[in-house]
Amino acid sequence: MRTSVRGLTVPVVACLAMVLLGVSAAPDPSPLPSVSPAVLESAPPAVILDITVVPQPIQPGKPVSITIHTTAGVAEIEGHVFAHTFTIPKTGDGVFYGAGNVPWWARFFHGTVNVTFVASDAGGTPLQEMVEPIHM
């Protein structure tokens, strides 16, 4: 049976959605990296400063975590991959963190997928988008 790239679109979307939807606000024993207060003060009111996905590349059945540093004006971070949307929980002032395990069936997918993270203010107004490549 022949398989085309178009035929793999739905499984790829489902895989990434499951990986990223599995992200939860689990406590992490390692300390989170910090951002200098000078950077926070000089940045615009609501922006994403950096995004860290550990490990890179992500591996099936293994833990993955996402840490996003923002300025204080960011109230919510949403991730968008293909047609799926997920939220990264806020764990502190200017810090959003989530962790989970990559599903075993992700072993069928290789390469890079761009995930768009959107920072919103307390009113839900999107203020900034940042694209992060996720390697599998």
Number of C-alpha atoms within 10 A of each C-alpha: 3 4 7 8 8 7 10 12 12 11 14 18 16 17 20 22 20 17 22 28 19 17 23 17 17 13 10 11 6 6 6 11 11 9 15 8 9 8 11 18 11 9 14 12 14 20 23 25 15 12 17 15 18 14 15 12 14 21 19 18 15 12 16 22 21 19 21 21 24 25 23 19 18 27 20 21 24 16 21 17 18 16 8 14 15 16 19 23 21 19 14 10 13 22 21 22 25 24 24 19 19 24 18 13 12 20 14 11 16 13 9 12 17 14 18 17 23 21 24 21 18 10 8 12 13 16 15 15 16 16 15 17 13 18 16 18
